[in-house]
Amino acid sequence: MDKLKLFKAAGGMKWEDRYRKWKEGKAGRAWFTPEIKVRDSDIEQSLKEFDLKGKCVLDIGTGWGWQAIALAEKGYQVTAFDTSHTAIELCKTNAAQRNVEVDFITADLNFCDFDIQFDWVMDRGCFTTLNEGFHKSYCEKVAKWLKPYGCFLVKVNSRMGIPYIQTCFEPWFEVATAKPSLFQGGNPGSFTSLYFVMKKKNPI
Ligand SMILES: C[S@@+](CC[C@H](N)C(=O)[O-])C[C@H]1O[C@@H](n2cnc3c(N)ncnc32)[C@H](O)[C@@H]1O
């Protein structure tokens, strides 16, 4: 598959279109009500429960960047990327208004790579939007980007089901938490999700 087809199949154009329309006032709904600067309570709880002291964090599919910004405000060194250039520009504005530094990058996970490893990695709603055909390469990438024994925090749409997620990630991760939850701030209101904390198996 050539790169453009791959990009379309991965949904990159769809997301850019959504954010651009929202910015131009042409679409009432992105996926999230941006005015609600939600701090995800599951992530907050995991910071304590799993003692996530490592400072170097990656946020995949950061959207409006609110989780990344909230972590930077707590003193984490956050790298956050999204396939939508418009979303990343909004993130940069949001971070500047809050006076925090986050390394916001426009990148599609199917084409990007990092030459460092992160202490922990999070994904709130990106994996769940991917075509099934991209799931395996996604899991491989997250495992590569995580330090040995690092934690991966991921929230998906509840329709995916716990067994499917466990099967996808099982070759690289051990599931420490798997529970029903909500996408707080999701549009409209909140909607049901599954929240997972996984530990990278070593060696992989
Ligand atoms: C449901 S939204 C979640 C946004 C954000 N994480 C949050 O909690 O508000 C999914 C995000 O994943 C991004 N995304 C989808 N496919 C992607 C890809 N292949 N590479 C990078 N980002 C992607 C979308 O642009 C969108 O911002």
The ligand as an SDF file (V2000), in Angstrom:
LIG
                    3D

 27 29  0  0  0  0  0  0  0  0999 V2000
  -10.9480    9.9780   20.3150 C   0  0  0  0  0  0  0  0  0  0  0  0
   -9.6850   11.1520   20.0190 S   0  0  0  0  0  0  0  0  0  0  0  0
   -8.8650   11.2470   21.5940 C   0  0  0  0  0  0  0  0  0  0  0  0
   -8.0630   12.5010   21.7870 C   0  0  0  0  0  0  0  0  0  0  0  0
   -7.3500   12.6520   23.1320 C   0  0  0  0  0  0  0  0  0  0  0  0
   -6.4710   11.5500   23.4020 N   0  0  0  0  0  0  0  0  0  0  0  0
   -8.3040   12.8590   24.2840 C   0  0  0  0  0  0  0  0  0  0  0  0
   -8.2930   12.0880   25.2540 O   0  0  0  0  0  0  0  0  0  0  0  0
   -9.0740   13.8290   24.2280 O   0  0  0  0  0  0  0  0  0  0  0  0
   -8.5420   10.1840   19.0490 C   0  0  0  0  0  0  0  0  0  0  0  0
   -7.3340   10.9770   18.6000 C   0  0  0  0  0  0  0  0  0  0  0  0
   -6.4200   10.0890   17.9430 O   0  0  0  0  0  0  0  0  0  0  0  0
   -5.8590   10.7670   16.8310 C   0  0  0  0  0  0  0  0  0  0  0  0
   -5.4090    9.7640   15.8510 N   0  0  0  0  0  0  0  0  0  0  0  0
   -6.1740    8.9130   15.1450 C   0  0  0  0  0  0  0  0  0  0  0  0
   -5.4150    8.1460   14.3400 N   0  0  0  0  0  0  0  0  0  0  0  0
   -4.1210    8.5120   14.5610 C   0  0  0  0  0  0  0  0  0  0  0  0
   -2.8700    8.1030   14.0230 C   0  0  0  0  0  0  0  0  0  0  0  0
   -2.8040    7.1510   13.0940 N   0  0  0  0  0  0  0  0  0  0  0  0
   -1.7420    8.6950   14.4640 N   0  0  0  0  0  0  0  0  0  0  0  0
   -1.8060    9.6830   15.4170 C   0  0  0  0  0  0  0  0  0  0  0  0
   -2.9710   10.1290   15.9390 N   0  0  0  0  0  0  0  0  0  0  0  0
   -4.1130    9.5560   15.5340 C   0  0  0  0  0  0  0  0  0  0  0  0
   -6.9910   11.6410   16.3090 C   0  0  0  0  0  0  0  0  0  0  0  0
   -6.5590   12.7190   15.5160 O   0  0  0  0  0  0  0  0  0  0  0  0
   -7.6620   12.0830   17.5940 C   0  0  0  0  0  0  0  0  0  0  0  0
   -7.1640   13.3060   18.0610 O   0  0  0  0  0  0  0  0  0  0  0  0
  1  2  1  0
  2  3  1  0
  2 10  1  0
  3  4  1  0
  4  5  1  0
  5  6  1  0
  5  7  1  0
  7  8  2  0
  7  9  1  0
 10 11  1  0
 11 12  1  0
 11 26  1  0
 12 13  1  0
 13 14  1  0
 13 24  1  0
 14 15  1  0
 14 23  1  0
 15 16  2  0
 16 17  1  0
 17 18  1  0
 17 23  2  0
 18 19  1  0
 18 20  2  0
 20 21  1  0
 21 22  2  0
 22 23  1  0
 24 25  1  0
 24 26  1  0
 26 27  1  0
M  CHG  2   2   1   9  -1
M  END
$$$$
